[in-house]
Amino acid sequence: MALTKVTYSMVSGAPVNVLDYGAVGNGVTDDAAAIQSAIDAVSAIGGAVFIPAGSYVVGTSLKPKTAVQIVGSGYGTQLIQKAANLWETITLTSVQDCAIKDMRCTYAHATPSQSHTALMLRSHQYCVFENLWFDGYATSTGAGSNDGQTIIKVMPDSTESGLDKKNFILNTIRNIYVDACRIGIYVEGKDGGSTPAPVHTGGSYVVDNAVSGNTWYNIVLRQVYYKGLEVKQWADSEVFYSFWAQAWEEGVTLIDLNTDATNFWQVDRFSFVRPVLTYQNSEITDASTLIGIRLGPGTLMHYFYSVITDKVWDADKAAPIVNPTFFVDDSSTSYWMSMASTGEGTNRYSCTHQKGSKSTDQGTATIAATTTSITVTHNMRRTPTGGEIQVTPLSNIEVGGTSRSFWVSSVGATTFQINISSAYASSDLNFGWRVELGVY
């Protein structure tokens, strides 16, 4: 029997090919409806939609569905956003067990707008986004905070019904490559609307409209014009492995965990493993306006491991310019770690395996002649335990033929006291001290 129609998906269970649904991929025809038809057809039973190499104009937002994988052929599969009034290239709402893989998204409208977003992630769980390239989402010069778009925006939708439809949790985002953007990743729990509230799930309470438990691998943000990562509120337990961001304009913040000071919900337990923060553009003349990591009033218990922030280079002079600000802490309740120089330049830092507060602090203290104590100020931001404070005499404390003992007392969040059993009238007594916090 002769075949009456040859399709691109002839094998049962094979991915549905968008070409069978009318997509052309010529860079001119609007293929959004055809691609969406393929997605809708698969959504009834679950499966994969294949977008082969080609340039597919997207005139309306694509809306992936639960249990559907949308797979391209790599960099050669290009989704092109040209319409001025298309605010989101891909929008996911109330989706589970979905995947978007192996494709490139390009913004090609002549006038960039802050309102445009490449990948809008609303409320979904157990989804995978990997091997995605984004380009054209910012102007080449003068973008600052005014032009260009957001690449990935995470905002749970408070208008949806049901706990499983209101949170962005337990998703994996990996191998994301961005070539120019206003904001690389924007995260805001509760959709800027109703206050997150505990919802009883039968055995425990879970916060509604929240962002939690997602893992981000190998995120590369080149030419950031405003914010690399901006987390607004109500997000916790996010893990970033290998986060690389490059400032391309004065006034850029690369990791911003600075929540709203007047109406914030806690941002806590973010882990950054080997993030690299760089600042490179010959047009940057005042690098002091650049911020590497910014914390705010609702930020707690963050973990930074092996952070590297590179020199700022002037391409014309091939020399470092004014150092940027690596840390800004806008809250007395925040916990953060100071970076220790690796010796590879005045603006290159690395940190240790600790989390929460500053990992170590040390110095010297002098008990003046005729006195028996000295109050020491430390920068731990929490009260150390007795075993976390080490005190070593730098002077012979048995001078004058008197046997003396020393001890620590009055330990607080910012100070502690070094004491000796008896005063020495003739000279001062010097001590070295070190506070080292354990992992907690």
NORVEN-V429510 format. One record per helix or strand. SS is the DSSP state (@ for helix, = for strand). FROM is the first residue (numbers start at 1). TO is the last residue. If there is no record, write none. Layout:
ss->{SS:SS}
from->{FROM:FROM}
to->{TO:TO}
//
This chain:
ss->{=:@:=:@:=:=:=:=:=:=:=:=:=:=:=:=:@:=:=:@:=:=:=:=:=:=:=:=:=:=:@:=:=:=:=:=:=:=:=:=:=:@:=:@:=:=:=}
from->{16:18:26:32:47:54:62:68:77:88:95:99:117:124:128:150:163:168:172:189:198:205:211:215:235:239:253:267:271:276:287:291:299:303:308:319:325:340:349:360:373:386:389:399:406:415:429}
to->{17:21:30:43:51:57:62:72:81:92:96:107:121:125:137:154:165:169:187:192:200:207:212:231:236:247:257:268:273:280:289:295:300:305:314:320:329:341:350:367:377:388:393:401:409:420:436}
//
